[in-house]
Amino acid sequence: MLPCQIDPYLISLKTTVTACSPSGKNWIIKLAETPFYPECGGQPSDLGTIDENEIISLRYSPDGTVEHLLSRPLNPGVSVVAKIDWDRRFDHMQQHSAQHLLTAVCKDNFGLQTTAFHLGRDRSDIELDNPSIPDATLEKIESKTNELIRADLRIACREVDQREYAALKVRSRGLPDGFHGPVRLVEITGVDLNTCGGTHVSRTAELQALKIIALEKIRGGTRVYFIAGGRILKFIGSTLAREKAITSVLSCGTDKHAETVAKLAEESKKISRELKIAQTELARRIGESLKPENGIAFHHTPTADMEYLMRIADSARKAFPESLVLITGGEEKGSGIFLLAGGEEEVKSAGHGVAEILGGRGGGSHGIFQGKALKMENRRDAISFLLSKSGR
């Protein structure tokens, strides 16, 4: 076992560099002993320093030793101090032990089998083999898990040979093909006995609490997101900060947030409907009021989306069916959008030319050509092009 698997509370140790080899711009360092845990079994690797040199990443080498990636070389034979990032390690210990406890509760109390586990940076998850888990069941799972946390049960790790392993009632998805040697077990007294190589806390009370925060339907099962320990405190802190900001914006108490937001949403929908009606009427009037120059009707509006341009164009085409209509939107200089409408053959013939003059691209059919532009200051050049193209 690695030192961290024997004593996960080991923060640093003095050791010796045994090998150093280049890896791109970085260097692979091997140590006689390492306090670090490399990524394995759903648990991310530790990070930290070797003689104040930040570790970039860790991994197992083919021979089973741990490789430490640094940005500078270290001479083989020199003595170094390897020190883990304790906050990261303890967080991983809390989340991983919480997962074992949660998995055991789901299986033993509710018949839900865990099929996968992922320890994430902000939240972790287990995948359960049931596609539908009622809210009431989730509440009971969370309550039972926290009851066991408060019970301050012992969590211990040990190694057994495969004969002893076969005789024990171990929660496991089986050993890897070709596996030889002792099997590492993690036991939560009276609750769970599991194969695992990760780092864990020594008592369930060190988990502080567990909170299920979200569900996600996946492949015929359910992904359950949870946080434990220090992550709950961070979650509460960030939630309270958001709550305070929302209270300031809404000018109401927290108990009125949902009601106030619902009212604002309904008012926003009403305003959007009224605005759309007003925009439609304005677009109609703009389209009807255009004055074609030699068969070319043109209008520019600084703030508009393509739907608004289309409404103006439709109105103009009804008012001036024999004219080409060029509607543009955006800044006076710079980027924007454009729409060319009129006779199908004329639009088809001139559309790409207009797009090129406006520094953009577009496409269309049935008498409509629309697109984005980067040179809106070339609008008059586009009109001149249309006039020359149509011979009007």
Secondary structure, 3 states (H helix, E strand, C coil): CCHHHHCCCCCEEEEEEEEEEEECCEEEEEECCCCCCCCECCECCCCEEECCEECCEEEECCCCCEEEEECCCCCCCCEEEEEECHHHHHHHHHHHHHHHHHHHHHHHHHCCCEEEEEECCCCEEEEECCCCCCHHHHHHHHHHHHHHHHCCCEEEEEEECHHHHHHCCCECCCCCCCCCCCEEEEEECCCEEEECCCCCCCEHHHHCCEEEEEEEEECCEEEEEEEECHHHHHHHHHHHHHHHHHHHHHCCCHHHHHHHHHHHHHHHHHHHHHHHHHHHHHHHHHHHHCCCECCEEEEEECCCCHHHHHHHHHHHHHHCCCCEEEEEEECCCCCEEEEEECCHHHHHHHHHHHHHHCCCEEECCCCEEEEEECCHHHHHHHHHHHHHHHCC
